[in-house]
Amino acid sequence: MPTLVLLRHGQSAWNLENRFTGWWDVDVTEKGAAEAKAAGELMAAKGLDFDRTFTSLQTRAIKTLDLALEAMGRLWLPVEKDWRLNERHYGGLTGLDKAETAAKHGDEQVHIWRRSFDIPPPPLAAGSEYDLSKDRRYAGIAIPSTESLKDTIARVLPYWDATIAPALKNGQRVLISAHGNSLRALVKHLSGIADDEITSLEIPTGQPIVYELADDLTAVDRYYLKDR
């Protein structure tokens, strides 16, 4: 039975500051690093092991994976980094304080931008301080100017189908360290959650989610490791 574990990165600096982060690269906080280490310790204590790992191109997810693997004594495991596991792009909201944005645009509008399935935030203006067009890690990639959750799913699932699913079908045990919305995309797909329900699914930082999968990768069980 293939084993898959999903891990949202530990608390980031902008999680702490309550700012929209998206594709902008911020580090984990001291608390976030501790969450990542604790996740690795928990996985080791529960007897989990992996053959292959995946993460995004963003520091907070990469560092979370490294800290978790270090705690497991598994820093040597293969790691594949890909932009398609990046967080959802928050467009023109990037960098803004969430409370201040709600005060300016109204709670209802901000809720739509944050939690609707297919309505993206306003696009990021070209030349913005958060413009990533000159970031070397995204050379040759059509960087989005904004994304809805639907858009995020549209880039995550082809990567899942082409790269991660075949590894699982070959019997490899897989750990994915990523972000709230890229992981929502995978949970929606694996657990068959409806469009209008997935947006309310909260994925806490630093808490491993275990999927037990049938050979055809249909979900047999999904649970937080801390609960077993």
FENKAPE-V95870 format. One line per field, one symbol per residue. phi: phi as a letter, one per 30 degrees, with the letter a starting at -180 (. if undefined). burial: 1 if it has 24 or more other ideal C-beta (glycine too) atoms within 12 Angstrom, else 0. A space follows every 10 residues. Layout:
phi = ???
burial = ???
This chain:
phi = .dcbbcbded eceddddicd ciddcbddde dddddddddd ddddddidbb cabbadcced dddedddddd dcibddddbc cbddcededd hddeiddddd ddddcjeddd ddddbddbcd dedddeiedc dcdcdedcei cdddcabcde ddedcdddde ddbdeddddd jddbcccbbe dddeeddedd ciddedcddc dccddicdcc cccdddiddc abadedcc
burial = 0111111111 1111100001 1111111110 0110111111 1110000101 0111111111 1111111110 1101001011 1111111111 1111110100 1000000001 0011111001 1111000101 0100000000 0011111111 1111111011 0011101100 0111111111 1111111111 1000000110 1011111111 1110001010 01011000
